[in-house]
Amino acid sequence: MAKKEIAQDTNKENFNASEFVNETKEELAKVVWPSRQQLLSESAAVILMVILVATVVYLVDNFFVWGAGKVF
């Protein structure tokens, strides 16, 4: 937005609910939604990475607990 438009937007005092809903619908129409297959594959990748990182943190933690037990 240009500076002039920003200044005009900040001067608006009245909230128009119907205008807000229409603008929201326009913006949501611009969104590129993922396909079902893409959604499932990326969700599976995220879940697998979380499990992998949690397992690594668990193993490192157990290693340090074992090492602390040997030292102390």
N, C-alpha and C positions, 0 to 999 in steps of 0.2 A: 504494500500500500504506500501511496505517496504521503508525504508529511501533511498535506492539506486534508486528505481523507482521514488520517489518524486523528487530526485535530477535530474534525467534524464528528468522528465516532465518540470521542471523549466528551463532546458537548451534549450528546443525547442524554436526556434525563428520564424519559419515559420508556418503560419496557413494554414491547409489543409481543405478546405470546405467540400470536399467529405468524408473525414475521420470523420469530425465532424457530418455530416448528418448520416452516417452509425452508429456511436456510439450512437447518439441520438435515432435512430430507435431501436437499441439493448436494450437500457435502457427502452424505452417506452414499449417494449415487455415484460419486467419483471414486469410492474405495474399490480396490481390486481385491476381491475376496478369494482365498485359496480354494482349490478344488478339494473334494473329500479325500482323495488319495494323498494329496500334498499335506493336508492337515494331519492325517493319520501317521504318515511317515515322519513328519517333523516332530509330532508329539512323541512318537516312539523313540526318536533320537534323543530328545530332551530327557525322557524318563530313563533311558539307558545311561546317559551321561551322569545324571544325578545318582543313580545306583553305583556307577563306577567310582565317582568322586567320594561318595559316602563310604564305600568299601576301603578305598585307599586311606582315607582319614582314620577309619576304625583300625586298620592294620598298623598305621604309623603310631597311633595312640597306644595300642597294645604293646608295640615295641618299646616305646618310652616308659610305659608302666613296668615292663619286664626289666628294662635297663635300670630304672630307679630302684626297683626291688633288689637288684644285685648290688648296687652301690650303697644303698642305705640299709 
